[in-house]
Amino acid sequence: MKSLRNIALLSAIALTTACSSPEKKVPVVGFIEAFEDATVGQARTGFTDALKKGGYSEDSKTIKIEYRNAQGNIPNLVQIANYYVNQPVNLLATSTTLSTLTASQKTSTIPIFAMVSPTPERMKVLNGQGKAPANLFGAVEDLQYIDTSFALIPQLLKPQMGRLKVGVIYNQSEPQSTDALDLIKARAAGLNVDVIAMPVNTSADAQLVTKALLDKTIDAFFALPDNTVFASFETIVKSCDEKFVPIFSSEAGLVQRGAVAAFGADMYQWGYQAGEQAAQYLKTGKTDGLKPEMVKIRKRVYNPTAAAKYHITVPTSFTAVK
């Protein structure tokens, strides 16, 4: 009987100890992507790698990352943002402009760590006092590098006579795309280049619009920082290759997918930079000192196969990608 009482006592002590020492709750990240894309997807990898280096990984069960992709559908994107806000998650990670805009419209309290997105000014999310949302952080871009990217075309093609005709397609509903188009039009005048631009509404329209653009006998195609261009890039490459028109870009990730050359942000590093901020927040529980910061790493890169196809000689200062 005594031994039974001792067993019961030990069981009660164990139960009391278990109840008084609950497991630490694992933080949850809600990751939102607006569409599926190999180039943009590199940012997500960079983000999770930065979290891991900061001590947060799903392998070690120190964090839970819930990932959802809207597949280019705006209602889906809104639904995803609402879901995460209602959970709620500890922080939101947003990749591409539409994801960041949607998240900032849905919450003013959950920290948002943006990547592959323009500055708050270009997203037009500043308040009446000219300030960005207090819960918006991460790595952003101001598009000023577009001038340098676009200037690669006459630099590498070296036209012997006349003006170059450069074709562009753009989604009129994307602020960073229309802003980038305005910038390159202004830059083109001093480069002896004519810009021929045609609007496109969805990736399903990209092939038809690209072929219409190519019928205007352009000398080169410039891929803008446009989500529709990203999503349909393989179609664009195929159409341009058929007409023997080289593609240049401001997005380093598109070079791996068939563009000849680019000067632009490294998508992996873009996500990594945002992930470093997120890791800092998770460690301290505070956002002190954090703010949307400019992308730190941009590269001049080229695709050796595409360059050889179009007989383009690339300076040794460019990095080859495969």
Secondary structure as a PSIPRED ss2 file (coil, helix, strand):
# PSIPRED VFORMAT (PSIPRED V4.0)

   1 M C   1.000  0.000  0.000
   2 K H   0.000  1.000  0.000
   3 S H   0.000  1.000  0.000
   4 L H   0.000  1.000  0.000
   5 R H   0.000  1.000  0.000
   6 N H   0.000  1.000  0.000
   7 I H   0.000  1.000  0.000
   8 A H   0.000  1.000  0.000
   9 L H   0.000  1.000  0.000
  10 L H   0.000  1.000  0.000
  11 S H   0.000  1.000  0.000
  12 A H   0.000  1.000  0.000
  13 I H   0.000  1.000  0.000
  14 A H   0.000  1.000  0.000
  15 L H   0.000  1.000  0.000
  16 T H   0.000  1.000  0.000
  17 T H   0.000  1.000  0.000
  18 A H   0.000  1.000  0.000
  19 C H   0.000  1.000  0.000
  20 S H   0.000  1.000  0.000
  21 S C   1.000  0.000  0.000
  22 P C   1.000  0.000  0.000
  23 E C   1.000  0.000  0.000
  24 K C   1.000  0.000  0.000
  25 K C   1.000  0.000  0.000
  26 V C   1.000  0.000  0.000
  27 P C   1.000  0.000  0.000
  28 V E   0.000  0.000  1.000
  29 V E   0.000  0.000  1.000
  30 G E   0.000  0.000  1.000
  31 F E   0.000  0.000  1.000
  32 I E   0.000  0.000  1.000
  33 E E   0.000  0.000  1.000
  34 A C   1.000  0.000  0.000
  35 F C   1.000  0.000  0.000
  36 E C   1.000  0.000  0.000
  37 D C   1.000  0.000  0.000
  38 A H   0.000  1.000  0.000
  39 T H   0.000  1.000  0.000
  40 V H   0.000  1.000  0.000
  41 G H   0.000  1.000  0.000
  42 Q H   0.000  1.000  0.000
  43 A H   0.000  1.000  0.000
  44 R H   0.000  1.000  0.000
  45 T H   0.000  1.000  0.000
  46 G H   0.000  1.000  0.000
  47 F H   0.000  1.000  0.000
  48 T H   0.000  1.000  0.000
  49 D H   0.000  1.000  0.000
  50 A H   0.000  1.000  0.000
  51 L H   0.000  1.000  0.000
  52 K H   0.000  1.000  0.000
  53 K H   0.000  1.000  0.000
  54 G C   1.000  0.000  0.000
  55 G C   1.000  0.000  0.000
  56 Y C   1.000  0.000  0.000
  57 S C   1.000  0.000  0.000
  58 E C   1.000  0.000  0.000
  59 D C   1.000  0.000  0.000
  60 S C   1.000  0.000  0.000
  61 K C   1.000  0.000  0.000
  62 T C   1.000  0.000  0.000
  63 I C   1.000  0.000  0.000
  64 K E   0.000  0.000  1.000
  65 I E   0.000  0.000  1.000
  66 E E   0.000  0.000  1.000
  67 Y E   0.000  0.000  1.000
  68 R E   0.000  0.000  1.000
  69 N E   0.000  0.000  1.000
  70 A C   1.000  0.000  0.000
  71 Q C   1.000  0.000  0.000
  72 G C   1.000  0.000  0.000
  73 N C   1.000  0.000  0.000
  74 I H   0.000  1.000  0.000
  75 P H   0.000  1.000  0.000
  76 N H   0.000  1.000  0.000
  77 L H   0.000  1.000  0.000
  78 V H   0.000  1.000  0.000
  79 Q H   0.000  1.000  0.000
  80 I H   0.000  1.000  0.000
  81 A H   0.000  1.000  0.000
  82 N H   0.000  1.000  0.000
  83 Y H   0.000  1.000  0.000
  84 Y H   0.000  1.000  0.000
  85 V H   0.000  1.000  0.000
  86 N H   0.000  1.000  0.000
  87 Q C   1.000  0.000  0.000
  88 P C   1.000  0.000  0.000
  89 V C   1.000  0.000  0.000
  90 N C   1.000  0.000  0.000
  91 L E   0.000  0.000  1.000
  92 L E   0.000  0.000  1.000
  93 A E   0.000  0.000  1.000
  94 T E   0.000  0.000  1.000
  95 S E   0.000  0.000  1.000
  96 T C   1.000  0.000  0.000
  97 T H   0.000  1.000  0.000
  98 L H   0.000  1.000  0.000
  99 S H   0.000  1.000  0.000
 100 T H   0.000  1.000  0.000
 101 L H   0.000  1.000  0.000
 102 T H   0.000  1.000  0.000
 103 A H   0.000  1.000  0.000
 104 S H   0.000  1.000  0.000
 105 Q H   0.000  1.000  0.000
 106 K H   0.000  1.000  0.000
 107 T C   1.000  0.000  0.000
 108 S C   1.000  0.000  0.000
 109 T C   1.000  0.000  0.000
 110 I C   1.000  0.000  0.000
 111 P C   1.000  0.000  0.000
 112 I E   0.000  0.000  1.000
 113 F E   0.000  0.000  1.000
 114 A E   0.000  0.000  1.000
 115 M E   0.000  0.000  1.000
 116 V E   0.000  0.000  1.000
 117 S E   0.000  0.000  1.000
 118 P E   0.000  0.000  1.000
 119 T C   1.000  0.000  0.000
 120 P H   0.000  1.000  0.000
 121 E H   0.000  1.000  0.000
 122 R H   0.000  1.000  0.000
 123 M H   0.000  1.000  0.000
 124 K C   1.000  0.000  0.000
 125 V C   1.000  0.000  0.000
 126 L C   1.000  0.000  0.000
 127 N C   1.000  0.000  0.000
 128 G C   1.000  0.000  0.000
 129 Q C   1.000  0.000  0.000
 130 G C   1.000  0.000  0.000
 131 K C   1.000  0.000  0.000
 132 A C   1.000  0.000  0.000
 133 P C   1.000  0.000  0.000
 134 A C   1.000  0.000  0.000
 135 N C   1.000  0.000  0.000
 136 L E   0.000  0.000  1.000
 137 F E   0.000  0.000  1.000
 138 G E   0.000  0.000  1.000
 139 A E   0.000  0.000  1.000
 140 V E   0.000  0.000  1.000
 141 E E   0.000  0.000  1.000
 142 D C   1.000  0.000  0.000
 143 L C   1.000  0.000  0.000
 144 Q C   1.000  0.000  0.000
 145 Y C   1.000  0.000  0.000
 146 I H   0.000  1.000  0.000
 147 D H   0.000  1.000  0.000
 148 T H   0.000  1.000  0.000
 149 S H   0.000  1.000  0.000
 150 F H   0.000  1.000  0.000
 151 A C   1.000  0.000  0.000
 152 L H   0.000  1.000  0.000
 153 I H   0.000  1.000  0.000
 154 P H   0.000  1.000  0.000
 155 Q H   0.000  1.000  0.000
 156 L H   0.000  1.000  0.000
 157 L H   0.000  1.000  0.000
 158 K C   1.000  0.000  0.000
 159 P C   1.000  0.000  0.000
 160 Q C   1.000  0.000  0.000
 161 M C   1.000  0.000  0.000
 162 G C   1.000  0.000  0.000
 163 R C   1.000  0.000  0.000
 164 L E   0.000  0.000  1.000
 165 K E   0.000  0.000  1.000
 166 V E   0.000  0.000  1.000
 167 G E   0.000  0.000  1.000
 168 V E   0.000  0.000  1.000
 169 I E   0.000  0.000  1.000
 170 Y E   0.000  0.000  1.000
 171 N C   1.000  0.000  0.000
 172 Q C   1.000  0.000  0.000
 173 S C   1.000  0.000  0.000
 174 E C   1.000  0.000  0.000
 175 P H   0.000  1.000  0.000
 176 Q H   0.000  1.000  0.000
 177 S H   0.000  1.000  0.000
 178 T H   0.000  1.000  0.000
 179 D H   0.000  1.000  0.000
 180 A H   0.000  1.000  0.000
 181 L H   0.000  1.000  0.000
 182 D H   0.000  1.000  0.000
 183 L H   0.000  1.000  0.000
 184 I H   0.000  1.000  0.000
 185 K H   0.000  1.000  0.000
 186 A H   0.000  1.000  0.000
 187 R H   0.000  1.000  0.000
 188 A H   0.000  1.000  0.000
 189 A H   0.000  1.000  0.000
 190 G H   0.000  1.000  0.000
 191 L H   0.000  1.000  0.000
 192 N C   1.000  0.000  0.000
 193 V E   0.000  0.000  1.000
 194 D E   0.000  0.000  1.000
 195 V E   0.000  0.000  1.000
 196 I E   0.000  0.000  1.000
 197 A E   0.000  0.000  1.000
 198 M E   0.000  0.000  1.000
 199 P E   0.000  0.000  1.000
 200 V C   1.000  0.000  0.000
 201 N C   1.000  0.000  0.000
 202 T C   1.000  0.000  0.000
 203 S H   0.000  1.000  0.000
 204 A H   0.000  1.000  0.000
 205 D H   0.000  1.000  0.000
 206 A H   0.000  1.000  0.000
 207 Q H   0.000  1.000  0.000
 208 L H   0.000  1.000  0.000
 209 V H   0.000  1.000  0.000
 210 T H   0.000  1.000  0.000
 211 K H   0.000  1.000  0.000
 212 A H   0.000  1.000  0.000
 213 L H   0.000  1.000  0.000
 214 L H   0.000  1.000  0.000
 215 D C   1.000  0.000  0.000
 216 K C   1.000  0.000  0.000
 217 T C   1.000  0.000  0.000
 218 I C   1.000  0.000  0.000
 219 D C   1.000  0.000  0.000
 220 A E   0.000  0.000  1.000
 221 F E   0.000  0.000  1.000
 222 F E   0.000  0.000  1.000
 223 A E   0.000  0.000  1.000
 224 L C   1.000  0.000  0.000
 225 P C   1.000  0.000  0.000
 226 D C   1.000  0.000  0.000
 227 N H   0.000  1.000  0.000
 228 T H   0.000  1.000  0.000
 229 V H   0.000  1.000  0.000
 230 F H   0.000  1.000  0.000
 231 A H   0.000  1.000  0.000
 232 S C   1.000  0.000  0.000
 233 F H   0.000  1.000  0.000
 234 E H   0.000  1.000  0.000
 235 T H   0.000  1.000  0.000
 236 I H   0.000  1.000  0.000
 237 V H   0.000  1.000  0.000
 238 K H   0.000  1.000  0.000
 239 S H   0.000  1.000  0.000
 240 C H   0.000  1.000  0.000
 241 D H   0.000  1.000  0.000
 242 E H   0.000  1.000  0.000
 243 K C   1.000  0.000  0.000
 244 F C   1.000  0.000  0.000
 245 V C   1.000  0.000  0.000
 246 P C   1.000  0.000  0.000
 247 I E   0.000  0.000  1.000
 248 F E   0.000  0.000  1.000
 249 S E   0.000  0.000  1.000
 250 S C   1.000  0.000  0.000
 251 E C   1.000  0.000  0.000
 252 A H   0.000  1.000  0.000
 253 G H   0.000  1.000  0.000
 254 L H   0.000  1.000  0.000
 255 V H   0.000  1.000  0.000
 256 Q C   1.000  0.000  0.000
 257 R C   1.000  0.000  0.000
 258 G C   1.000  0.000  0.000
 259 A C   1.000  0.000  0.000
 260 V C   1.000  0.000  0.000
 261 A E   0.000  0.000  1.000
 262 A E   0.000  0.000  1.000
 263 F E   0.000  0.000  1.000
 264 G E   0.000  0.000  1.000
 265 A E   0.000  0.000  1.000
 266 D C   1.000  0.000  0.000
 267 M H   0.000  1.000  0.000
 268 Y H   0.000  1.000  0.000
 269 Q H   0.000  1.000  0.000
 270 W H   0.000  1.000  0.000
 271 G H   0.000  1.000  0.000
 272 Y H   0.000  1.000  0.000
 273 Q H   0.000  1.000  0.000
 274 A H   0.000  1.000  0.000
 275 G H   0.000  1.000  0.000
 276 E H   0.000  1.000  0.000
 277 Q H   0.000  1.000  0.000
 278 A H   0.000  1.000  0.000
 279 A H   0.000  1.000  0.000
 280 Q H   0.000  1.000  0.000
 281 Y H   0.000  1.000  0.000
 282 L H   0.000  1.000  0.000
 283 K H   0.000  1.000  0.000
 284 T H   0.000  1.000  0.000
 285 G C   1.000  0.000  0.000
 286 K C   1.000  0.000  0.000
 287 T C   1.000  0.000  0.000
 288 D C   1.000  0.000  0.000
 289 G C   1.000  0.000  0.000
 290 L C   1.000  0.000  0.000
 291 K C   1.000  0.000  0.000
 292 P C   1.000  0.000  0.000
 293 E E   0.000  0.000  1.000
 294 M E   0.000  0.000  1.000
 295 V C   1.000  0.000  0.000
 296 K C   1.000  0.000  0.000
 297 I C   1.000  0.000  0.000
 298 R E   0.000  0.000  1.000
 299 K E   0.000  0.000  1.000
 300 R E   0.000  0.000  1.000
 301 V E   0.000  0.000  1.000
 302 Y E   0.000  0.000  1.000
 303 N C   1.000  0.000  0.000
 304 P H   0.000  1.000  0.000
 305 T H   0.000  1.000  0.000
 306 A H   0.000  1.000  0.000
 307 A H   0.000  1.000  0.000
 308 A H   0.000  1.000  0.000
 309 K H   0.000  1.000  0.000
 310 Y C   1.000  0.000  0.000
 311 H C   1.000  0.000  0.000
 312 I C   1.000  0.000  0.000
 313 T C   1.000  0.000  0.000
 314 V C   1.000  0.000  0.000
 315 P C   1.000  0.000  0.000
 316 T C   1.000  0.000  0.000
 317 S C   1.000  0.000  0.000
 318 F C   1.000  0.000  0.000
 319 T E   0.000  0.000  1.000
 320 A E   0.000  0.000  1.000
 321 V C   1.000  0.000  0.000
 322 K C   1.000  0.000  0.000
